[in-house]
Amino acid sequence: MSATPQITTDTVSAILKALTAEMAIASQSCCHLDDALGRILEATPPEGRMAVMQELHTVDMLAQRITAMADFTHKLSQTLGQDTGLDVNAALATITLGEVAERMRASIETAAA
């Protein structure tokens, strides 16, 4: 039976940085989708524009959530190497969407209890 690999601070930091990079790519994809929906909106007859606008809003909210998570994981990766350990509160403070920050805080507090 093989031994379980040791999870080091460097490994966790690399994981967080990889997650941050992937979320940045996803955020860029949302921007491209937002642009495409904007072009569709221009070509949509007036009676159908509200539906496209709702989808634009959904894509915008998705991009904001992805950016919030990218900011969170980036801040965690920055604090990980310090002697203080993970500064989750500082990382949560980088999330500008209040509802996302509150859900994350509640989830983390529940898991820690």
N, C-alpha and C positions, 0 to 999 in steps of 0.2 A: 504494500500500500504506500502510495507516495505521500509525502508530508504536505500539509497545507502551506502555501507560500505566505511569507510574512508580509503584511501590509504595512508599508513604511509611510512616513510623512511625505517623502518624495513621490511615492506611488499615488497617494491620495491627491497631492498637488497636481500631478500629471493628469489624473482623471478629471479633476475639476477644470483644468485648462483645456482639455480636449472637449469637455461638455460646453464650455464657454465658446470655443471656436465653432462647434457644430450649431449652437444656438444662433451665433452671428450669421452663419450661412442660411439658416432657416429664416431669420429676420430679413435678410436680403431677398430671399424668395418671396416673402410676404410683400415686400416693396414692389417687386416685379408683378405680382398678382394684383396689387392695388393699382398699378399703372395700367394693366390690361383691363381691369374693371372700369377704370376711368375712361378708357377709349370705347369700351362697350357702352358706357353710360351716354357718351356723346352720340352714338349711333342708335340709341334706343328711342323709340317713339315716346312722347311725353307720358302716356298712360302706363308705361312699364318702367319708368325711371325710379319710382319709389322702391321697387323690389331690388334693383341694382344698387341703389344707394344704401339699402339695408345690408347688402352683401359687402359693400365697401366698408361700412362701419364694422362688420364682423372681422374682416381682414385687418383693419386698423387695430382693433382690440387684440387680436391674435399677435400682431407684431409687437404691441406694447407689452403683452405678457411674456413673450419670448425675450424681449430686451430686458425686462425686469429679472427674469431668471438668469440671463447671461451676466447682468450686473452683479447679482447675488453670488453666483459661482465664481466670478472673477474676484470679488472681494474676499470670499472664503479662501481662494487659492493664495491671495496676497497675505492673509493673516496666518495661514497654516504654518509657515516656517518660523514664526515668531515664538518666543518662549511662552507666550500667554495661551497658546493653543488656538483653536478656532474661535474667532470673535463673531458669533452668530448674530448678535445684536447689531454690530457694525454692518454686517452683510445685509441684514434685514433693512437697515436704514437706507441702503442704496436703492431699494425698491420704491419707485415713485407712485405706483398704483396701490392705493391704500387697501383695497379689497384683497389684492394678491399678498401683500405684506401680512395682513391679518390672518388670512388662511394659512400661510406658511408658519407664522408665529404659533397659531393654535395647534397645528399639526406637530410642530417641533416640541411644543410644551407637553402635548398629550403623549408623544413617544418617550419623552424624558421622564415622565411621571411614573 
